Amino acid sequence: MYRIFAAKNILIDERIMTTTQIILLIFAALVILLYIRRYFRNKTIKHYNPIEAAEMLKKSINVILLDVRTPMERKENLIKGSFHIPLYELENRLDELTRFKNKEIICYCRSGNRSLTAAIKLKKKGFNSANLSGGIISWNRNNLK
């Protein structure tokens, strides 16, 4: 901390305060950069609400749903006709999706966060991907089958 000269009680080392401030500023800047990165990353992915996604599935054969939740979550509830590849297995199972390269893949999870990550990964690999906003929670809230 501060060093005090014993005889005169003089503060001789103020660098600790400025070093702490610099460390805190660097940390704050990193947090802000992460949020900005996530914001712009979200802008590159299409987001569909459940009603839009349901309409697209009814009208088009060029759309599929990809469930990226865990197997336990899928056992509890699923959207009929969706394919299942958990997010943690996506990188290793991309070959299963190559037959859908010409289709739009709408990813979904419980709330829409993991599916956004999946959609970004798929887009980087050349797939036409999108995210189901609100995930299966929102899907069920809209009473969709």
BADO-895516 format. One record per residue (C-alpha): residue number from 1; x, y, z. Coordinates in pm, 1 decimal. Each point is the difference from the previous one (the first is absolute). Example, Ala and Ser with C-alpha at 12.3 -4.5 7.8 and 13.67 -1.06 7.14 Angstrom:
BEGIN
NODE   nr        xx        yy        zz
NODE    1    1230.0    -450.0     780.0
NODE    2     137.0     344.0     -66.0
END
This chain:
BEGIN
NODE   nr        xx        yy        zz
NODE    1       0.0       0.0       0.0
NODE    2     125.2     346.9      82.7
NODE    3     344.6      32.8     146.6
NODE    4      34.0     258.1     267.9
NODE    5     336.1     147.8      88.3
NODE    6      30.5     -85.5     368.5
NODE    7     144.9     326.0     132.6
NODE    8    -221.8     252.7    -182.2
NODE    9    -308.9    -206.0    -104.3
NODE   10      53.6      98.6    -363.4
NODE   11    -176.2    -194.9    -274.0
NODE   12     273.8    -110.3    -241.4
NODE   13    -173.3    -255.2    -223.9
NODE   14    -319.3      97.7    -181.7
NODE   15      49.6    -240.6    -291.7
NODE   16    -214.6    -269.6     160.6
NODE   17    -313.4     209.0     -43.7
NODE   18      72.4      79.9    -362.8
NODE   19      91.8    -360.8     -75.1
NODE   20    -328.8    -116.4     150.1
NODE   21    -187.0     258.5    -202.4
NODE   22     170.8    -112.9    -319.6
NODE   23     -83.4    -363.8      69.8
NODE   24    -365.3      90.1      65.3
NODE   25     -17.5     208.8    -317.2
NODE   26     147.6    -282.0    -207.6
NODE   27    -250.8    -242.0     150.8
NODE   28    -291.1     236.8     -69.1
NODE   29     120.8      53.5    -357.3
NODE   30      14.4    -377.6     -59.0
NODE   31    -353.4     -45.1     132.4
NODE   32    -125.9     280.8    -223.1
NODE   33     179.2    -148.8    -302.2
NODE   34    -158.0    -339.7      66.0
NODE   35    -347.2     155.6      10.4
NODE   36      64.5     198.0    -318.5
NODE   37     128.1    -314.4    -173.1
NODE   38    -309.9    -193.4     105.1
NODE   39    -225.1     282.7    -116.5
NODE   40     151.9       5.9    -349.3
NODE   41      11.0    -379.3     -14.2
NODE   42    -374.6      -4.9      68.7
NODE   43     -56.0     240.9    -287.8
NODE   44     151.4    -245.3    -250.8
NODE   45    -252.1    -274.4      81.4
NODE   46    -367.0       2.3     -97.2
NODE   47    -238.2     -32.6     293.3
NODE   48    -350.6    -139.9     -37.4
NODE   49    -272.2      11.0     257.9
NODE   50    -192.2    -328.2      43.9
NODE   51    -295.9     109.2    -212.8
NODE   52     225.7      99.1    -290.4
NODE   53     191.6    -327.1      27.9
NODE   54    -321.0    -207.3       8.2
NODE   55    -129.1     178.3    -310.3
NODE   56     327.3     -58.7    -180.2
NODE   57      -9.7    -369.6      87.5
NODE   58    -355.6     -29.9    -134.9
NODE   59      71.4     186.5    -323.4
NODE   60     351.3    -106.4     -92.0
NODE   61     186.4    -324.9     -42.8
NODE   62     325.5     195.2      11.4
NODE   63      -6.9      49.5     376.6
NODE   64      90.1    -241.2     278.6
NODE   65      13.8      27.8     377.4
NODE   66     311.0    -104.7     189.6
NODE   67     -30.7     -68.6     373.0
NODE   68     334.0      70.9     169.8
NODE   69    -110.9     -84.5     354.4
NODE   70     128.2    -292.6     202.8
NODE   71    -156.5    -345.5     -44.7
NODE   72    -165.4      30.4     344.5
NODE   73    -165.5     328.5     -98.2
NODE   74    -118.7    -148.3    -327.2
NODE   75    -163.9    -293.6     181.2
NODE   76    -213.5     245.6     197.1
NODE   77    -130.0     193.4    -300.2
NODE   78      73.9      42.1    -370.1
NODE   79    -128.9     159.1    -315.7
NODE   80    -128.5    -269.9    -235.8
NODE   81     212.3     -54.0    -307.8
NODE   82     309.8     168.0     143.9
NODE   83     345.7    -150.1     -24.0
NODE   84     213.0     -35.0     311.6
NODE   85     368.8      73.0      40.5
NODE   86      99.6     132.4     343.8
NODE   87     206.7     317.4     -13.9
NODE   88     297.2    -172.1     161.9
NODE   89       4.1    -257.1    -285.8
NODE   90     -66.7     240.3    -287.2
NODE   91     360.3      46.3    -116.4
NODE   92      53.4    -378.4     -24.0
NODE   93    -331.4     -72.3    -173.2
NODE   94     -10.6     267.9    -270.0
NODE   95      16.2    -269.4    -268.8
NODE   96    -354.1    -103.7     100.3
NODE   97    -121.2     343.1    -105.6
NODE   98     168.5      19.2    -341.4
NODE   99    -316.7    -132.5    -165.1
NODE  100    -170.5     318.0     126.2
NODE  101     253.5     244.5    -149.4
NODE  102    -267.1     128.1    -240.5
NODE  103    -256.9      49.7     279.8
NODE  104     -33.6     251.3     277.2
NODE  105      77.9    -158.9     335.6
NODE  106    -189.6     161.2     285.8
NODE  107     173.7     -93.8     323.7
NODE  108    -187.2     -16.6     328.1
NODE  109      75.4     -74.7     362.3
NODE  110    -180.0      71.6     324.7
NODE  111      15.9     380.9      -7.2
NODE  112     188.9     103.4    -313.6
NODE  113     354.3      46.8     129.7
NODE  114     162.5    -332.2     -87.6
NODE  115    -183.2      -3.4    -330.6
NODE  116     150.2     339.3     -84.2
NODE  117     346.0    -145.1      63.0
NODE  118     -87.6    -296.8    -221.4
NODE  119    -132.2     225.0    -278.1
NODE  120     320.7     204.3       8.0
NODE  121     213.7    -316.0     -19.1
NODE  122    -205.3    -131.7    -291.3
NODE  123      20.5     330.3    -183.9
NODE  124     379.4      -1.7      36.5
NODE  125       0.5    -347.1    -159.9
NODE  126    -201.1     121.3    -299.0
NODE  127    -353.0     -98.6     102.0
NODE  128    -304.4     223.2     -32.2
NODE  129     -94.9      14.8     367.1
NODE  130    -237.9     192.9     222.9
NODE  131    -109.0      10.5     362.4
NODE  132    -340.6     -66.0     155.8
NODE  133     -41.2     296.1     236.4
NODE  134    -112.9    -106.2     343.5
NODE  135      64.9    -367.3     -73.6
NODE  136    -243.7    -277.2      77.3
NODE  137    -131.7     196.3     298.0
NODE  138    -134.1     263.7    -236.0
NODE  139    -116.5    -267.2    -245.7
NODE  140    -208.2    -166.7     271.7
NODE  141    -127.5     335.1     130.8
NODE  142    -149.3      56.6    -346.8
NODE  143    -167.0    -343.4      13.4
NODE  144     172.1    -121.6    -315.3
NODE  145      32.4    -367.3     -83.8
END
